[in-house]
Amino acid sequence: MRPRTRTGLALTLVLASAAAAAGCAAPAERPRPEGAAASRTTLSSCGRELSFDRSPARAVALDQTSSETLLELGLQDRMAGTANLKTKIPARYQDAYAKIPVIAPKIATGEQLRAATPDFVVAGSADLYTKDRAGTREELAALQVPAFVSAVDCPQQNPAGTAPFDLLFSDYEQLGKVFGAGDRAARLAADQRAAVAKAGESAGRTATADGRPPTVVYLYSVFNGMPYVAGRTGLPSEMSRIVGAKNAFDDVNEDWPEVSWEEVARRNPDFIVIGDLSERGRPGDSAAEKREAMAKDPVVSRLGAVRENRIIEVPGIELDPSVRSVHALGLLAAGMKDLGYVR
């Protein structure tokens, strides 16, 4: 996104007009769930202070994670655009989602974002705010468009030791504050905190036959024959801790590193979690393809977890931080009980 070009100036004027229209609109034209934000609202997001004189009326979500969070908070009437759909929208959001313009089927560019005339931009990851994508947060700030990043993707800005799920819940509360949907955001956070607590109830009784925590490999994707697994910094490591297991690749300081099948075999996990990304449609995405790849590998196919089908399938998108992640956590806890790891 180029600063202060004619296009940038035009966007500033359009945004000003949109904000003025929003301020004058009758409540029936611009529904405000649970009331508008305070006259001046500020929040801190990934090292930047964002300020709002009124609740956003034309928010754009740059990824599916952010779109579904806003939809869960009932904010579809405040959304001017969505982008980067990776899989099908859940049935409970489909009617609301169908009314929101899709500004880009994949990653949005600065031009596509400008055309949507947003007054607020939300993203689950900071790497969507680059010059060759939606534009930097500095460029958007110069155009008076606040840009929010999920706290989960800003580890350097968070207090040491803060749990990823707590960061996710703080996103709900921050967004609720901005949109005047604080009560709904608080209920969502409380419900999901309860779901996390329920998944962790059996952690103290989880062990293998020899009394140690079971180890797990999370297989996210197989690309060009190579497996991508969960490393230490991804949400699955926290999910493992909650249910009393141990991520076998906790020593790799990445979210989803590419490894070799030989290395998977060397770690010899007690069980394997497969992320099913079949709706994304890339080679190696489906759970069936991942199972086939493991069955064909001369080394991995001999692992006990593969031979004895100690495999749990979960929706792949739920292994990345999102409003859906507590569902995958529940599937993990239930699957471990079925496999006999809970005493």
GIKATA-V232124 format. One record per residue. PSI is psi in whole degrees, -180 to 180 (NA if undefined). OMEGA is omega in whole degrees, -180 to 180 (999 if undefined). D_CENTER is the distance of its C-alpha to the mean C-alpha in Angstrom with 2 decimals. Layout:
((PSI	OMEGA	D_CENTER) (PSI	OMEGA	D_CENTER))
This chain:
((125	-175	24.51) (128	-178	28.15) (135	171	29.17) (35	167	31.97) (179	176	33.02) (-38	179	34.54) (-42	180	31.21) (-41	178	29.55) (-40	179	32.43) (-40	179	32.21) (-41	179	28.56) (-44	-179	29.63) (-40	179	32.36) (-42	179	30.24) (-40	179	27.68) (-42	178	30.62) (-42	-180	32.03) (-41	-180	28.82) (-40	179	28.53) (-42	178	32.19) (-41	180	31.90) (-38	-179	29.07) (-26	-178	31.25) (-9	-174	34.19) (146	175	32.59) (153	-178	33.79) (-34	-179	31.41) (-28	-179	31.80) (-31	-175	30.62) (78	-177	27.53) (141	179	26.36) (94	-179	24.96) (127	177	23.36) (22	174	24.86) (159	-180	26.59) (162	177	25.98) (165	179	24.76) (166	-176	27.58) (-31	176	29.88) (114	-178	28.12) (134	177	24.61) (149	174	23.10) (160	178	20.01) (129	180	18.90) (111	174	15.69) (47	175	15.38) (0	179	19.16) (143	175	20.15) (127	179	21.74) (135	-178	20.90) (144	-178	23.72) (131	174	24.18) (-20	179	27.55) (166	177	26.21) (139	178	23.12) (141	179	21.31) (-15	-178	22.73) (66	180	21.13) (144	174	17.45) (129	176	15.59) (124	-174	11.86) (-6	179	11.40) (168	-177	8.50) (-38	179	7.67) (-50	-179	4.39) (-39	178	7.04) (-47	-177	9.73) (-31	175	9.01) (-47	180	8.75) (-38	178	12.00) (-40	179	13.48) (-30	178	13.09) (3	177	14.93) (30	-172	17.54) (21	-176	17.38) (-31	180	17.93) (-8	177	21.37) (4	-174	20.09) (125	179	17.96) (-2	-180	19.90) (158	176	17.50) (163	-177	14.33) (169	168	13.58) (55	177	12.07) (123	-178	11.90) (-26	-178	11.20) (179	-177	12.47) (143	174	14.38) (134	178	13.40) (151	-175	14.28) (-36	-175	17.89) (-16	179	17.52) (-10	-165	15.83) (-43	-179	18.00) (-44	180	20.94) (-42	-178	19.12) (-36	-177	16.97) (-20	-179	20.29) (-5	-176	21.73) (130	179	19.26) (136	173	20.36) (106	-176	18.35) (-20	177	19.21) (131	179	18.06) (-29	177	17.14) (-138	-177	15.43) (129	-176	14.80) (144	174	16.81) (170	177	19.88) (-38	-180	21.60) (-42	179	24.18) (-38	178	21.87) (-43	179	20.17) (-40	-178	23.70) (-25	180	24.91) (-8	-179	22.52) (61	-177	24.13) (157	168	21.19) (5	177	21.86) (139	179	18.28) (136	-176	15.31) (136	179	11.65) (148	177	9.01) (-21	-179	5.72) (145	-176	8.13) (-24	-176	11.86) (-3	173	13.18) (-15	179	12.91) (76	175	15.67) (165	-178	18.56) (-35	-178	22.03) (5	175	21.62) (-119	-176	18.40) (-9	-173	17.92) (154	-179	20.18) (161	178	19.96) (-31	177	19.19) (-42	179	22.92) (-41	178	23.96) (-39	178	22.01) (-37	178	23.49) (-25	177	26.89) (10	179	26.41) (38	176	25.54) (105	179	21.99) (140	-178	19.62) (117	-176	16.33) (139	174	13.43) (137	177	10.81) (137	178	8.26) (-24	-180	10.58) (-28	-178	8.49) (13	-179	9.26) (60	-175	12.82) (-31	-178	14.54) (-17	-178	17.90) (-5	-174	17.79) (151	175	17.04) (139	-179	19.89) (136	176	20.57) (2	179	19.52) (128	-177	16.88) (140	-179	14.74) (-39	179	10.96) (-36	177	10.80) (-35	176	13.27) (-40	178	11.31) (-43	179	8.49) (-33	177	11.61) (-32	174	13.20) (-47	-180	10.74) (-45	-175	11.94) (-38	177	15.42) (-46	179	15.49) (-39	177	14.50) (-39	179	16.94) (-44	-177	19.54) (-42	-175	19.36) (-1	-176	19.65) (28	180	22.16) (39	-174	20.04) (-39	-179	20.27) (-45	180	21.70) (-40	178	19.07) (-41	179	16.27) (-40	178	18.45) (-42	179	18.97) (-46	179	15.31) (-42	-179	14.84) (-43	180	18.15) (-42	-178	17.48) (-31	173	14.37) (-39	178	16.37) (-38	179	19.09) (-39	177	17.08) (-44	179	16.17) (-40	180	19.86) (-42	179	21.07) (-29	-178	19.25) (0	-176	20.89) (-33	-176	24.31) (6	-175	25.69) (-38	-179	24.50) (-12	-180	28.02) (18	-177	29.56) (126	-180	27.51) (160	172	29.55) (179	-179	31.11) (-30	180	34.80) (13	170	35.80) (6	180	33.92) (161	176	31.05) (137	178	27.28) (143	178	26.14) (149	-175	24.28) (142	169	21.44) (130	176	20.10) (113	-179	16.68) (107	-175	17.40) (-46	-176	14.45) (159	171	16.67) (112	-176	20.34) (126	-175	21.24) (37	177	24.95) (-5	-177	25.72) (138	-179	23.75) (143	171	21.10) (126	-173	17.72) (168	179	16.89) (127	173	14.71) (-167	-173	16.26) (-32	-172	16.65) (-5	178	13.83) (164	180	10.95) (-34	-179	9.63) (-30	177	12.38) (-40	176	15.08) (-40	177	14.32) (-41	179	14.19) (-46	-179	17.51) (-42	-177	19.01) (-41	-175	18.39) (3	176	20.20) (21	176	22.86) (-179	179	22.14) (126	176	21.83) (124	-176	19.61) (-19	180	22.38) (34	178	20.81) (-14	-180	20.18) (-1	180	22.69) (118	-172	20.67) (60	177	18.92) (163	177	16.07) (-56	-175	12.59) (75	-178	13.87) (150	169	17.60) (131	178	20.11) (-173	177	22.92) (157	175	26.03) (-33	178	27.00) (-38	179	29.82) (-37	174	27.54) (-45	-180	25.63) (-38	-179	29.12) (-35	179	30.27) (-23	175	27.55) (65	-176	28.76) (152	176	25.94) (-35	175	27.09) (168	-176	24.42) (136	173	21.66) (124	178	18.25) (127	174	17.63) (115	-180	14.34) (113	178	15.65) (32	-173	14.42) (-31	-179	17.72) (-22	177	16.57) (-34	169	15.37) (10	177	19.03) (155	177	19.48) (133	179	22.19) (6	-176	21.20) (-35	-173	17.98) (156	177	19.46) (-38	-180	20.16) (-41	179	23.83) (-38	179	23.86) (-41	177	22.36) (-41	-180	25.00) (-42	180	27.63) (-40	179	26.80) (-38	-179	27.20) (-30	-178	30.35) (-22	-178	31.89) (129	-175	31.34) (-23	-179	34.65) (-52	-177	33.22) (-34	-179	29.94) (-19	-180	31.73) (-4	179	34.02) (145	178	31.42) (-38	-179	31.94) (-34	180	28.33) (-48	-178	28.83) (-37	-177	32.45) (10	176	31.89) (42	174	28.65) (70	-173	26.73) (134	176	23.48) (130	177	20.58) (134	176	18.48) (157	173	14.97) (127	-175	12.67) (-37	-178	11.11) (-24	-178	7.79) (-5	176	7.58) (-10	170	8.26) (149	-175	5.03) (123	179	3.61) (176	178	3.36) (-16	-179	6.96) (-10	-168	8.04) (-30	179	7.85) (-25	176	11.27) (-46	178	12.72) (-36	177	12.34) (-42	178	13.77) (-39	177	16.58) (-37	178	17.30) (-47	-180	17.59) (-44	180	19.98) (-40	180	21.97) (-38	178	22.24) (-35	175	23.63) (-43	180	26.18) (-32	-180	27.21) (-5	175	27.73) (19	-179	29.97) (-5	180	28.19) (122	-176	28.48) (NA	999	32.07))
